[in-house]
């Protein structure tokens, strides 16, 4: 199975959601990308449809925005 | 493992999120509750911390609000 991609920005809401997602679907099934530390990935996240973090992009390309940590506009600042 | 509980109200956003969640964590690990059809469960959902649907309550009691279909206030109408 292709991995899901979990986009986050290190915010407390993100960390909490990340722990829940890892626990639910398994660490080996999730690639984690910290957009605050790896800003070159912000564009790819936007293209995938990510509007806020934390968000999970599923293997079939759907975006699940989980709770709300920060908008991508805020991450860009 | 205790099951997660997926609360929804049959809205298109809910159905799409439900399919993604089922595909990610497995049908056997999720109890699905349709708050529009089973209104007696609305109070329990609120007590669990659900503010909008679709939402997933994890086995450890955390609430993941996924995308946004409808607020619980709207579901009560």
Backbone of each chain as nested JSON, in Angstrom:
{
  "chains": [
    {"id": "A", "residues": [
      {"number": 1, "name": "UNK", "atoms": {"N": [0.84, -1.193, 0.0], "CA": [0.0, 0.0, 0.0], "C": [0.871, 1.238, 0.0]}},
      {"number": 2, "name": "UNK", "atoms": {"N": [0.496, 2.23, -0.806], "CA": [1.184, 3.509, -0.769], "C": [0.946, 4.138, 0.606]}},
      {"number": 3, "name": "UNK", "atoms": {"N": [1.935, 4.896, 1.048], "CA": [1.777, 5.535, 2.353], "C": [0.856, 6.738, 2.277]}},
      {"number": 4, "name": "UNK", "atoms": {"N": [0.204, 7.027, 3.403], "CA": [-0.449, 8.312, 3.559], "C": [0.621, 9.332, 3.916]}},
      {"number": 5, "name": "UNK", "atoms": {"N": [0.342, 10.602, 3.677], "CA": [1.284, 11.655, 4.047], "C": [0.628, 12.562, 5.074]}},
      {"number": 6, "name": "UNK", "atoms": {"N": [1.276, 12.692, 6.22], "CA": [0.762, 13.552, 7.286], "C": [1.552, 14.853, 7.278]}},
      {"number": 7, "name": "UNK", "atoms": {"N": [0.878, 15.952, 6.94], "CA": [1.519, 17.266, 6.936], "C": [1.235, 17.96, 8.26]}},
      {"number": 8, "name": "UNK", "atoms": {"N": [2.271, 18.52, 8.848], "CA": [2.067, 19.23, 10.114], "C": [3.054, 20.377, 10.207]}},
      {"number": 9, "name": "UNK", "atoms": {"N": [2.946, 21.139, 11.285], "CA": [3.859, 22.263, 11.46], "C": [4.364, 22.334, 12.898]}},
      {"number": 10, "name": "UNK", "atoms": {"N": [4.319, 21.191, 13.578], "CA": [4.876, 21.132, 14.927], "C": [4.018, 21.763, 16.011]}},
      {"number": 11, "name": "UNK", "atoms": {"N": [2.837, 22.266, 15.634], "CA": [1.969, 22.898, 16.636], "C": [1.382, 21.819, 17.557]}},
      {"number": 12, "name": "UNK", "atoms": {"N": [0.949, 22.236, 18.753], "CA": [0.407, 21.24, 19.699], "C": [-0.743, 20.429, 19.122]}},
      {"number": 13, "name": "UNK", "atoms": {"N": [-1.646, 21.086, 18.386], "CA": [-2.757, 20.348, 17.768], "C": [-2.215, 19.303, 16.797]}},
      {"number": 14, "name": "UNK", "atoms": {"N": [-1.147, 19.701, 16.069], "CA": [-0.545, 18.772, 15.107], "C": [0.046, 17.556, 15.801]}},
      {"number": 15, "name": "UNK", "atoms": {"N": [0.777, 17.797, 16.875], "CA": [1.452, 16.703, 17.579], "C": [0.433, 15.716, 18.126]}},
      {"number": 16, "name": "UNK", "atoms": {"N": [-0.624, 16.243, 18.698], "CA": [-1.666, 15.387, 19.247], "C": [-2.334, 14.57, 18.143]}},
      {"number": 17, "name": "UNK", "atoms": {"N": [-2.654, 15.212, 17.028], "CA": [-3.292, 14.498, 15.917], "C": [-2.337, 13.455, 15.336]}},
      {"number": 18, "name": "UNK", "atoms": {"N": [-1.06, 13.8, 15.266], "CA": [-0.068, 12.866, 14.728], "C": [-0.012, 11.596, 15.565]}},
      {"number": 19, "name": "UNK", "atoms": {"N": [-0.009, 11.76, 16.879], "CA": [0.026, 10.574, 17.745], "C": [-1.206, 9.701, 17.516]}},
      {"number": 20, "name": "UNK", "atoms": {"N": [-2.359, 10.354, 17.356], "CA": [-3.586, 9.588, 17.145], "C": [-3.553, 8.85, 15.8]}},
      {"number": 21, "name": "UNK", "atoms": {"N": [-3.113, 9.543, 14.768], "CA": [-3.077, 8.933, 13.438], "C": [-2.1, 7.749, 13.406]}},
      {"number": 22, "name": "UNK", "atoms": {"N": [-0.916, 7.96, 13.993], "CA": [0.082, 6.887, 14.046], "C": [-0.488, 5.673, 14.773]}},
      {"number": 23, "name": "UNK", "atoms": {"N": [-1.152, 5.949, 15.87], "CA": [-1.703, 4.862, 16.664], "C": [-2.813, 4.137, 15.906]}},
      {"number": 24, "name": "UNK", "atoms": {"N": [-3.569, 4.868, 15.076], "CA": [-4.694, 4.261, 14.356], "C": [-4.253, 3.496, 13.114]}},
      {"number": 25, "name": "UNK", "atoms": {"N": [-3.347, 4.059, 12.349], "CA": [-3.065, 3.418, 11.059], "C": [-1.653, 2.851, 10.972]}},
      {"number": 26, "name": "UNK", "atoms": {"N": [-0.826, 3.077, 12.004], "CA": [0.482, 2.43, 12.037], "C": [1.577, 3.319, 11.476]}},
      {"number": 27, "name": "UNK", "atoms": {"N": [2.674, 3.421, 12.218], "CA": [3.775, 4.31, 11.851], "C": [4.322, 3.996, 10.45]}},
      {"number": 28, "name": "UNK", "atoms": {"N": [4.32, 2.702, 10.088], "CA": [4.918, 2.307, 8.81], "C": [4.058, 2.728, 7.618]}},
      {"number": 29, "name": "UNK", "atoms": {"N": [2.834, 3.174, 7.899], "CA": [1.944, 3.55, 6.801], "C": [1.836, 5.061, 6.594]}},
      {"number": 30, "name": "UNK", "atoms": {"N": [2.629, 5.816, 7.351], "CA": [2.513, 7.275, 7.297], "C": [3.872, 7.927, 7.1]}},
      {"number": 31, "name": "UNK", "atoms": {"N": [3.964, 8.776, 6.092], "CA": [5.141, 9.629, 5.937], "C": [4.803, 10.96, 6.59]}},
      {"number": 32, "name": "UNK", "atoms": {"N": [5.708, 11.456, 7.43], "CA": [5.419, 12.703, 8.139], "C": [6.26, 13.836, 7.589]}},
      {"number": 33, "name": "UNK", "atoms": {"N": [5.628, 14.935, 7.276], "CA": [6.351, 16.089, 6.727], "C": [6.046, 17.321, 7.575]}},
      {"number": 34, "name": "UNK", "atoms": {"N": [7.105, 17.916, 8.115], "CA": [7.011, 19.111, 8.965], "C": [7.223, 20.324, 8.061]}},
      {"number": 35, "name": "UNK", "atoms": {"N": [6.142, 21.008, 7.735], "CA": [6.224, 22.106, 6.767], "C": [6.968, 23.318, 7.323]}},
      {"number": 36, "name": "UNK", "atoms": {"N": [7.053, 23.421, 8.644], "CA": [7.807, 24.52, 9.229], "C": [9.303, 24.312, 9.03]}},
      {"number": 37, "name": "UNK", "atoms": {"N": [9.734, 23.05, 9.087], "CA": [11.161, 22.747, 8.942], "C": [11.548, 22.462, 7.498]}},
      {"number": 38, "name": "UNK", "atoms": {"N": [10.594, 21.985, 6.706], "CA": [10.887, 21.612, 5.324], "C": [9.982, 22.426, 4.407]}},
      {"number": 39, "name": "UNK", "atoms": {"N": [10.317, 23.704, 4.295], "CA": [9.431, 24.637, 3.61], "C": [9.344, 24.379, 2.115]}},
      {"number": 40, "name": "UNK", "atoms": {"N": [10.289, 23.642, 1.569], "CA": [10.244, 23.343, 0.137], "C": [9.07, 22.434, -0.199]}},
      {"number": 41, "name": "UNK", "atoms": {"N": [8.473, 21.827, 0.828], "CA": [7.348, 20.915, 0.58], "C": [5.986, 21.622, 0.611]}},
      {"number": 42, "name": "UNK", "atoms": {"N": [5.993, 22.915, 0.955], "CA": [4.716, 23.62, 1.094], "C": [3.945, 23.622, -0.231]}},
      {"number": 43, "name": "UNK", "atoms": {"N": [4.684, 23.83, -1.33], "CA": [4.017, 23.9, -2.632], "C": [3.356, 22.553, -2.975]}},
      {"number": 44, "name": "UNK", "atoms": {"N": [4.08, 21.467, -2.718], "CA": [3.516, 20.143, -2.994], "C": [2.277, 19.896, -2.14]}},
      {"number": 45, "name": "UNK", "atoms": {"N": [2.319, 20.359, -0.901], "CA": [1.162, 20.204, -0.019], "C": [-0.034, 20.959, -0.589]}},
      {"number": 46, "name": "UNK", "atoms": {"N": [0.201, 22.171, -1.043], "CA": [-0.889, 22.961, -1.632], "C": [-1.449, 22.269, -2.859]}},
      {"number": 47, "name": "UNK", "atoms": {"N": [-0.554, 21.748, -3.695], "CA": [-1.022, 21.064, -4.906], "C": [-1.859, 19.839, -4.563]}},
      {"number": 48, "name": "UNK", "atoms": {"N": [-1.529, 19.203, -3.43], "CA": [-2.287, 18.025, -3.001], "C": [-3.652, 18.415, -2.44]}},
      {"number": 49, "name": "UNK", "atoms": {"N": [-3.849, 19.727, -2.203], "CA": [-5.149, 20.168, -1.693], "C": [-5.154, 20.499, -0.216]}},
      {"number": 50, "name": "UNK", "atoms": {"N": [-3.975, 20.488, 0.399], "CA": [-3.891, 20.789, 1.833], "C": [-4.13, 22.282, 2.051]}},
      {"number": 51, "name": "UNK", "atoms": {"N": [-5.067, 22.613, 2.916], "CA": [-5.386, 24.02, 3.197], "C": [-4.95, 24.422, 4.588]}},
      {"number": 52, "name": "UNK", "atoms": {"N": [-4.862, 23.453, 5.48], "CA": [-4.439, 23.739, 6.85], "C": [-3.757, 22.496, 7.399]}},
      {"number": 53, "name": "UNK", "atoms": {"N": [-3.017, 22.678, 8.47], "CA": [-2.389, 21.539, 9.142], "C": [-2.959, 21.408, 10.547]}},
      {"number": 54, "name": "UNK", "atoms": {"N": [-3.0, 20.211, 11.091], "CA": [-2.568, 18.954, 10.478], "C": [-3.533, 18.459, 9.403]}},
      {"number": 55, "name": "UNK", "atoms": {"N": [-2.977, 17.767, 8.414], "CA": [-3.795, 17.171, 7.364], "C": [-3.17, 15.857, 6.938]}},
      {"number": 56, "name": "UNK", "atoms": {"N": [-4.024, 14.92, 6.574], "CA": [-3.56, 13.622, 6.105], "C": [-3.99, 13.441, 4.659]}},
      {"number": 57, "name": "UNK", "atoms": {"N": [-3.025, 13.234, 3.776], "CA": [-3.349, 12.929, 2.387], "C": [-3.326, 11.412, 2.251]}},
      {"number": 58, "name": "UNK", "atoms": {"N": [-4.465, 10.846, 1.89], "CA": [-4.587, 9.385, 1.849], "C": [-3.937, 8.846, 0.582]}},
      {"number": 59, "name": "UNK", "atoms": {"N": [-3.687, 7.524, 0.537], "CA": [-3.058, 6.932, -0.648], "C": [-3.831, 7.205, -1.934]}},
      {"number": 60, "name": "UNK", "atoms": {"N": [-5.148, 7.387, -1.86], "CA": [-5.909, 7.671, -3.085], "C": [-6.031, 9.165, -3.358]}},
      {"number": 61, "name": "UNK", "atoms": {"N": [-5.308, 9.977, -2.587], "CA": [-5.228, 11.395, -2.911], "C": [-6.236, 12.294, -2.221]}},
      {"number": 62, "name": "UNK", "atoms": {"N": [-7.103, 11.711, -1.391], "CA": [-8.035, 12.568, -0.653], "C": [-7.32, 13.273, 0.493]}},
      {"number": 63, "name": "UNK", "atoms": {"N": [-7.798, 14.443, 0.85], "CA": [-7.2, 15.193, 1.948], "C": [-8.152, 15.21, 3.136]}},
      {"number": 64, "name": "UNK", "atoms": {"N": [-7.668, 14.725, 4.263], "CA": [-8.443, 14.815, 5.495], "C": [-7.829, 15.914, 6.352]}},
      {"number": 65, "name": "UNK", "atoms": {"N": [-8.525, 17.019, 6.481], "CA": [-8.069, 18.072, 7.386], "C": [-8.543, 17.705, 8.785]}},
      {"number": 66, "name": "UNK", "atoms": {"N": [-7.614, 17.584, 9.699], "CA": [-7.928, 17.062, 11.026], "C": [-7.818, 18.185, 12.045]}},
      {"number": 67, "name": "UNK", "atoms": {"N": [-8.914, 18.399, 12.783], "CA": [-8.922, 19.51, 13.736], "C": [-8.363, 20.748, 13.06]}},
      {"number": 68, "name": "UNK", "atoms": {"N": [-7.734, 21.624, 13.763], "CA": [-7.181, 22.802, 13.094], "C": [-6.006, 23.334, 13.891]}},
      {"number": 69, "name": "UNK", "atoms": {"N": [-4.839, 23.332, 13.268], "CA": [-3.656, 23.878, 13.918], "C": [-3.315, 25.231, 13.34]}},
      {"number": 70, "name": "UNK", "atoms": {"N": [-3.108, 25.268, 12.015], "CA": [-2.728, 26.512, 11.359], "C": [-3.06, 26.417, 9.887]}},
      {"number": 71, "name": "UNK", "atoms": {"N": [-3.405, 27.539, 9.285], "CA": [-3.624, 27.565, 7.839], "C": [-2.277, 27.545, 7.135]}},
      {"number": 72, "name": "UNK", "atoms": {"N": [-2.26, 27.09, 5.89], "CA": [-0.994, 27.092, 5.154], "C": [-0.466, 28.514, 4.994]}},
      {"number": 73, "name": "UNK", "atoms": {"N": [-1.37, 29.478, 4.9], "CA": [-0.925, 30.873, 4.798], "C": [-0.102, 31.262, 6.023]}},
      {"number": 74, "name": "UNK", "atoms": {"N": [-0.519, 30.785, 7.189], "CA": [0.237, 31.096, 8.405], "C": [1.577, 30.362, 8.425]}},
      {"number": 75, "name": "UNK", "atoms": {"N": [1.588, 29.139, 7.884], "CA": [2.832, 28.368, 7.869], "C": [3.87, 29.053, 6.982]}},
      {"number": 76, "name": "UNK", "atoms": {"N": [3.394, 29.747, 5.947], "CA": [4.316, 30.404, 5.01], "C": [5.029, 31.596, 5.624]}},
      {"number": 77, "name": "UNK", "atoms": {"N": [4.464, 32.147, 6.682], "CA": [5.017, 33.387, 7.244], "C": [6.379, 33.175, 7.871]}}
    ]},
    {"id": "B", "residues": [
      {"number": 1, "name": "UNK", "atoms": {"N": [-8.261, -4.461, 20.626], "CA": [-8.299, -2.997, 20.619], "C": [-9.74, -2.517, 20.646]}},
      {"number": 2, "name": "UNK", "atoms": {"N": [-10.012, -1.52, 21.484], "CA": [-11.329, -0.905, 21.465], "C": [-11.537, -0.23, 20.114]}},
      {"number": 3, "name": "UNK", "atoms": {"N": [-12.769, -0.194, 19.665], "CA": [-13.05, 0.43, 18.381], "C": [-13.025, 1.946, 18.489]}},
      {"number": 4, "name": "UNK", "atoms": {"N": [-12.703, 2.591, 17.378], "CA": [-12.947, 4.009, 17.251], "C": [-14.418, 4.19, 16.906]}},
      {"number": 5, "name": "UNK", "atoms": {"N": [-14.947, 5.376, 17.18], "CA": [-16.333, 5.66, 16.824], "C": [-16.363, 6.802, 15.815]}},
      {"number": 6, "name": "UNK", "atoms": {"N": [-16.964, 6.534, 14.675], "CA": [-17.069, 7.546, 13.635], "C": [-18.482, 8.123, 13.657]}},
      {"number": 7, "name": "UNK", "atoms": {"N": [-18.595, 9.401, 14.015], "CA": [-19.893, 10.07, 14.039], "C": [-20.098, 10.822, 12.731]}},
      {"number": 8, "name": "UNK", "atoms": {"N": [-21.252, 10.664, 12.14], "CA": [-21.524, 11.375, 10.896], "C": [-23.002, 11.71, 10.822]}},
      {"number": 9, "name": "UNK", "atoms": {"N": [-23.376, 12.401, 9.748], "CA": [-24.789, 12.763, 9.586], "C": [-25.242, 12.54, 8.153]}},
      {"number": 10, "name": "UNK", "atoms": {"N": [-24.529, 11.683, 7.466], "CA": [-24.951, 11.316, 6.112], "C": [-24.641, 12.351, 5.04]}},
      {"number": 11, "name": "UNK", "atoms": {"N": [-24.0, 13.447, 5.429], "CA": [-23.694, 14.492, 4.438], "C": [-22.576, 14.002, 3.502]}},
      {"number": 12, "name": "UNK", "atoms": {"N": [-22.481, 14.615, 2.323], "CA": [-21.461, 14.169, 1.356], "C": [-20.044, 14.19, 1.933]}},
      {"number": 13, "name": "UNK", "atoms": {"N": [-19.713, 15.246, 2.68], "CA": [-18.386, 15.309, 3.301], "C": [-18.192, 14.128, 4.255]}},
      {"number": 14, "name": "UNK", "atoms": {"N": [-19.267, 13.797, 4.98], "CA": [-19.188, 12.665, 5.926], "C": [-18.94, 11.352, 5.195]}},
      {"number": 15, "name": "UNK", "atoms": {"N": [-19.682, 11.125, 4.122], "CA": [-19.58, 9.855, 3.394], "C": [-18.168, 9.689, 2.838]}},
      {"number": 16, "name": "UNK", "atoms": {"N": [-17.639, 10.76, 2.274], "CA": [-16.3, 10.704, 1.716], "C": [-15.26, 10.428, 2.802]}},
      {"number": 17, "name": "UNK", "atoms": {"N": [-15.374, 11.108, 3.925], "CA": [-14.433, 10.9, 5.034], "C": [-14.568, 9.489, 5.593]}},
      {"number": 18, "name": "UNK", "atoms": {"N": [-15.806, 8.996, 5.652], "CA": [-16.041, 7.653, 6.17], "C": [-15.319, 6.615, 5.321]}},
      {"number": 19, "name": "UNK", "atoms": {"N": [-15.433, 6.767, 4.009], "CA": [-14.763, 5.814, 3.118], "C": [-13.249, 5.849, 3.327]}},
      {"number": 20, "name": "UNK", "atoms": {"N": [-12.715, 7.054, 3.513], "CA": [-11.266, 7.173, 3.721], "C": [-10.839, 6.539, 5.041]}},
      {"number": 21, "name": "UNK", "atoms": {"N": [-11.604, 6.808, 6.09], "CA": [-11.256, 6.274, 7.409], "C": [-11.329, 4.744, 7.407]}},
      {"number": 22, "name": "UNK", "atoms": {"N": [-12.399, 4.209, 6.821], "CA": [-12.574, 2.753, 6.741], "C": [-11.398, 2.139, 5.995]}},
      {"number": 23, "name": "UNK", "atoms": {"N": [-11.034, 2.783, 4.908], "CA": [-9.949, 2.262, 4.094], "C": [-8.617, 2.325, 4.846]}},
      {"number": 24, "name": "UNK", "atoms": {"N": [-8.436, 3.342, 5.685], "CA": [-7.171, 3.512, 6.404], "C": [-7.057, 2.607, 7.624]}},
      {"number": 25, "name": "UNK", "atoms": {"N": [-8.123, 2.507, 8.41], "CA": [-7.954, 1.796, 9.684], "C": [-8.751, 0.494, 9.757]}},
      {"number": 26, "name": "UNK", "atoms": {"N": [-9.552, 0.208, 8.716], "CA": [-10.229, -1.085, 8.661], "C": [-11.636, -1.038, 9.241]}},
      {"number": 27, "name": "UNK", "atoms": {"N": [-12.572, -1.602, 8.477], "CA": [-13.983, -1.559, 8.868], "C": [-14.224, -2.153, 10.255]}},
      {"number": 28, "name": "UNK", "atoms": {"N": [-13.449, -3.202, 10.583], "CA": [-13.688, -3.9, 11.843], "C": [-13.245, -3.081, 13.057]}},
      {"number": 29, "name": "UNK", "atoms": {"N": [-12.529, -1.976, 12.8], "CA": [-12.03, -1.165, 13.915], "C": [-12.841, 0.114, 14.141]}},
      {"number": 30, "name": "UNK", "atoms": {"N": [-13.933, 0.247, 13.396], "CA": [-14.709, 1.485, 13.483], "C": [-16.187, 1.183, 13.694]}},
      {"number": 31, "name": "UNK", "atoms": {"N": [-16.766, 1.795, 14.715], "CA": [-18.217, 1.775, 14.874], "C": [-18.751, 3.05, 14.245]}},
      {"number": 32, "name": "UNK", "atoms": {"N": [-19.78, 2.925, 13.417], "CA": [-20.302, 4.102, 12.729], "C": [-21.651, 4.499, 13.297]}},
      {"number": 33, "name": "UNK", "atoms": {"N": [-21.802, 5.76, 13.639], "CA": [-23.065, 6.241, 14.193], "C": [-23.568, 7.419, 13.368]}},
      {"number": 34, "name": "UNK", "atoms": {"N": [-24.769, 7.266, 12.833], "CA": [-25.41, 8.303, 12.016], "C": [-26.306, 9.124, 12.936]}},
      {"number": 35, "name": "UNK", "atoms": {"N": [-25.83, 10.327, 13.286], "CA": [-26.558, 11.134, 14.268], "C": [-27.877, 11.666, 13.725]}},
      {"number": 36, "name": "UNK", "atoms": {"N": [-28.007, 11.724, 12.416], "CA": [-29.273, 12.161, 11.847], "C": [-30.354, 11.1, 12.033]}},
      {"number": 37, "name": "UNK", "atoms": {"N": [-29.946, 9.83, 11.952], "CA": [-30.918, 8.738, 12.077], "C": [-31.049, 8.248, 13.513]}},
      {"number": 38, "name": "UNK", "atoms": {"N": [-29.986, 8.443, 14.3], "CA": [-29.999, 7.939, 15.676], "C": [-29.738, 9.111, 16.614]}},
      {"number": 39, "name": "UNK", "atoms": {"N": [-30.779, 9.941, 16.745], "CA": [-30.624, 11.209, 17.455], "C": [-30.391, 11.018, 18.944]}},
      {"number": 40, "name": "UNK", "atoms": {"N": [-30.719, 9.852, 19.468], "CA": [-30.502, 9.611, 20.895], "C": [-29.013, 9.57, 21.225]}},
      {"number": 41, "name": "UNK", "atoms": {"N": [-28.17, 9.469, 20.183], "CA": [-26.729, 9.396, 20.434], "C": [-26.056, 10.775, 20.422]}},
      {"number": 42, "name": "UNK", "atoms": {"N": [-26.831, 11.813, 20.107], "CA": [-26.23, 13.147, 19.996], "C": [-25.612, 13.577, 21.322]}},
      {"number": 43, "name": "UNK", "atoms": {"N": [-26.319, 13.29, 22.409], "CA": [-25.814, 13.71, 23.721], "C": [-24.485, 13.023, 24.054]}},
      {"number": 44, "name": "UNK", "atoms": {"N": [-24.424, 11.728, 23.752], "CA": [-23.17, 10.994, 24.013], "C": [-22.034, 11.552, 23.163]}},
      {"number": 45, "name": "UNK", "atoms": {"N": [-22.357, 11.932, 21.933], "CA": [-21.336, 12.506, 21.055], "C": [-20.822, 13.816, 21.646]}},
      {"number": 46, "name": "UNK", "atoms": {"N": [-21.727, 14.635, 22.134], "CA": [-21.324, 15.911, 22.736], "C": [-20.455, 15.671, 23.966]}},
      {"number": 47, "name": "UNK", "atoms": {"N": [-20.856, 14.704, 24.769], "CA": [-20.068, 14.411, 25.974], "C": [-18.66, 13.924, 25.601]}},
      {"number": 48, "name": "UNK", "atoms": {"N": [-18.551, 13.252, 24.462], "CA": [-17.235, 12.765, 24.016], "C": [-16.379, 13.902, 23.471]}},
      {"number": 49, "name": "UNK", "atoms": {"N": [-17.014, 15.081, 23.256], "CA": [-16.241, 16.223, 22.771], "C": [-16.446, 16.521, 21.297]}},
      {"number": 50, "name": "UNK", "atoms": {"N": [-17.393, 15.821, 20.677], "CA": [-17.651, 16.043, 19.255], "C": [-18.357, 17.387, 19.067]}},
      {"number": 51, "name": "UNK", "atoms": {"N": [-17.789, 18.226, 18.206], "CA": [-18.379, 19.541, 17.954], "C": [-18.981, 19.633, 16.564]}},
      {"number": 52, "name": "UNK", "atoms": {"N": [-18.476, 18.817, 15.653], "CA": [-18.995, 18.816, 14.291], "C": [-18.814, 17.42, 13.72]}},
      {"number": 53, "name": "UNK", "atoms": {"N": [-19.524, 17.15, 12.649], "CA": [-19.356, 15.874, 11.954], "C": [-18.819, 16.144, 10.56]}},
      {"number": 54, "name": "UNK", "atoms": {"N": [-18.069, 15.223, 9.977], "CA": [-17.668, 13.94, 10.558], "C": [-16.584, 14.094, 11.624]}},
      {"number": 55, "name": "UNK", "atoms": {"N": [-16.609, 13.19, 12.601], "CA": [-15.587, 13.181, 13.639], "C": [-15.296, 11.742, 14.038]}},
      {"number": 56, "name": "UNK", "atoms": {"N": [-14.047, 11.51, 14.392], "CA": [-13.646, 10.178, 14.831], "C": [-13.177, 10.265, 16.273]}},
      {"number": 57, "name": "UNK", "atoms": {"N": [-13.823, 9.489, 17.156], "CA": [-13.373, 9.418, 18.544], "C": [-12.483, 8.189, 18.655]}},
      {"number": 58, "name": "UNK", "atoms": {"N": [-11.223, 8.409, 19.006], "CA": [-10.256, 7.317, 19.028], "C": [-10.434, 6.469, 20.283]}},
      {"number": 59, "name": "UNK", "atoms": {"N": [-9.838, 5.266, 20.292], "CA": [-9.988, 4.396, 21.463], "C": [-9.523, 5.046, 22.767]}},
      {"number": 60, "name": "UNK", "atoms": {"N": [-8.577, 5.985, 22.695], "CA": [-8.134, 6.648, 23.93], "C": [-8.924, 7.919, 24.224]}},
      {"number": 61, "name": "UNK", "atoms": {"N": [-9.995, 8.141, 23.474], "CA": [-10.905, 9.224, 23.825], "C": [-10.638, 10.554, 23.154]}},
      {"number": 62, "name": "UNK", "atoms": {"N": [-9.607, 10.631, 22.321], "CA": [-9.374, 11.882, 21.599], "C": [-10.382, 12.038, 20.458]}},
      {"number": 63, "name": "UNK", "atoms": {"N": [-10.69, 13.268, 20.142], "CA": [-11.634, 13.532, 19.057], "C": [-10.897, 14.141, 17.88]}},
      {"number": 64, "name": "UNK", "atoms": {"N": [-10.988, 13.495, 16.74], "CA": [-10.438, 14.048, 15.507], "C": [-11.596, 14.57, 14.66]}},
      {"number": 65, "name": "UNK", "atoms": {"N": [-11.695, 15.897, 14.56], "CA": [-12.701, 16.486, 13.664], "C": [-12.11, 16.497, 12.264]}},
      {"number": 66, "name": "UNK", "atoms": {"N": [-12.785, 15.848, 11.347], "CA": [-12.228, 15.643, 10.01], "C": [-12.988, 16.489, 9.005]}},
      {"number": 67, "name": "UNK", "atoms": {"N": [-12.252, 17.332, 8.276], "CA": [-12.905, 18.252, 7.344], "C": [-14.094, 18.907, 8.045]}},
      {"number": 68, "name": "UNK", "atoms": {"N": [-15.137, 19.231, 7.345], "CA": [-16.276, 19.831, 8.036], "C": [-17.534, 19.574, 7.243]}},
      {"number": 69, "name": "UNK", "atoms": {"N": [-18.466, 18.854, 7.869], "CA": [-19.743, 18.612, 7.215], "C": [-20.824, 19.473, 7.827]}},
      {"number": 70, "name": "UNK", "atoms": {"N": [-21.0, 19.369, 9.143], "CA": [-22.054, 20.117, 9.821], "C": [-21.722, 20.209, 11.302]}},
      {"number": 71, "name": "UNK", "atoms": {"N": [-22.109, 21.301, 11.922], "CA": [-21.942, 21.424, 13.366], "C": [-23.001, 20.584, 14.063]}},
      {"number": 72, "name": "UNK", "atoms": {"N": [-22.747, 20.198, 15.292], "CA": [-23.752, 19.421, 16.025], "C": [-25.025, 20.238, 16.205]}},
      {"number": 73, "name": "UNK", "atoms": {"N": [-24.88, 21.55, 16.34], "CA": [-26.076, 22.403, 16.46], "C": [-26.972, 22.252, 15.236]}},
      {"number": 74, "name": "UNK", "atoms": {"N": [-26.359, 22.137, 14.066], "CA": [-27.158, 21.957, 12.854], "C": [-27.784, 20.571, 12.804]}},
      {"number": 75, "name": "UNK", "atoms": {"N": [-27.054, 19.578, 13.306], "CA": [-27.587, 18.214, 13.293], "C": [-28.823, 18.119, 14.191]}},
      {"number": 76, "name": "UNK", "atoms": {"N": [-28.863, 18.949, 15.251], "CA": [-29.997, 18.899, 16.188], "C": [-31.291, 19.446, 15.594]}},
      {"number": 77, "name": "UNK", "atoms": {"N": [-31.18, 20.249, 14.56], "CA": [-32.372, 20.926, 14.017], "C": [-33.341, 19.952, 13.367]}}
    ]}
  ]
}
